[in-house]
Amino acid sequence: MTQITRRSVLKQSAALSVLPLLGSARSHAAPSNPLFTLGVASGDPLPDSVMIWTRLAPDPLNGGGMPAQNVPVRWEVAEDEAMRRIVQRGEWTARPDTAHTIRREVGGLEPGRHYWYRFNALGKESAIGRTRTAPAAAEPVERLHLAVACCQNYQHGYYTAHRHLAAEDLDLVLFVGDYIYEDGIKKDLARRHNAAEAATLEAYRNRYALYKLDPDLQAAHAAFPWAAVPDDHEVDNDYAGEHEETGAAGRTNFLARRAAAYQAYYEHLPFRPAARPLGAAMRLHRTLRFGSLATVHLLDTRQHRTPQPCGRKWSERCAAAHDPGATMLGEAQEAWLYEKFAGPAPQWTVLAQQVPIMQRRRPRDDGPDLYHTDKWDGYLAARDRLFAAVGKHDLQGLVALSGDVHNNWAGTLKANFDDPASGILGSEFVATSIASNGDGEDSKKSQRRIVDANPHIAFYNGQRGYLRCVVSPEAWRTDFRVVPYVSRPGAPVSTRASFVVERGSRRLVAG
Ligand SMILES: [Fe+2]
């Protein structure tokens, strides 16, 4: 076995830095650190603990470049940015079977305050990350600042929105899916993937490495703790439970692929150990609490769902959408969520999940209306059960935060979207993409028709960006932050629209 030394890794990385960047990876960013090339991250904050993450990867796009042996990594957590007042330190082992990633739960911290952290291995130091613990349980909280982001197709554009997100003042970033895209190399886009469609652990790892080399994404991770749930592209477009997009691979092959995809996903984000995949299963649904102000339930609408009853595209509504056997969350996750609803009520109950819940009826001139049936619009019995549980527990401040569709949407959730007299259950804000679908445009005729046909929808916009949410005991404000282009770097950010929900009225008003 080769003895791994500081010198051997540094020699290797020095050699790498003079290698020409080959075709498929032509536009990837050069790492700013020879060993911690993928930056640092933190996540899933509790009042007394937070997860911190990094990976040793001197050759990130080709399997990482580490020898197949354990490497000790030291970590430190400080109360100050200069890392002078260290409050915790320790050592952990980076292992080859988890791609030399490090995830450490740092406990014994004070609630509701910033901490800074860094790693050290083989004589090299990582960048310093900043994180923040959650406020003390059941304590009153005056303000909570969240961002919601998703859909960062590397080929479609630059992560300028992440650069702006990193400059916000946030307690937490919720990332609601499509952290990577699994597909192969496409030409004539802003940037290029580094390989064909990913289906093996090695290929998914290299794809995460490509994405995480991006300096804007690294900046967003280093600035705030994140809590992430995947959508479909972390595995395969539009997959549903055990069913892949095309059906060609068969169940056994697809589950092997899903296991590889979940393993790479787990390795590259700061999940708590409870999320560690067991084969093709990964426990992603979980709850984060922010004092008595807000409880965030992160949901998984892909792993446990039954196949789309009415197809995966804009389709006519079919009878199977009403089938009570069709499920978005699966029986166990549904039962878990409704039990959470029955617990002590926070001022705001947040559902952070992938696909839009609100109805988006799309009229056409030459036939019945269409609905996008990969979303909750295709699982009507499941949506009715969710709404019945919300109604039963009389949740006062329900807010759904969703993604997936690469457009911004704001609307109210109603037990019956077709009945103007139906009461308001809560609000939903759908985050556009960071980069997916490229530059986009403010408004498109086909989408405006949806707004006009659905009185519960207040807003639509088709540019790239993220949501910034400011939460107080009295009101929830969502700012739709957008950038005018992602096909080249450097776009400015602006607030395209803001909406406010007053907790008592549940009404959504332009703010
Ligand atoms: Fe997406």
Residues whose N, C-alpha, C, O or C-beta is under 5 A from the ligand:
A	BS01	LIG	C151 D178 D404 S436
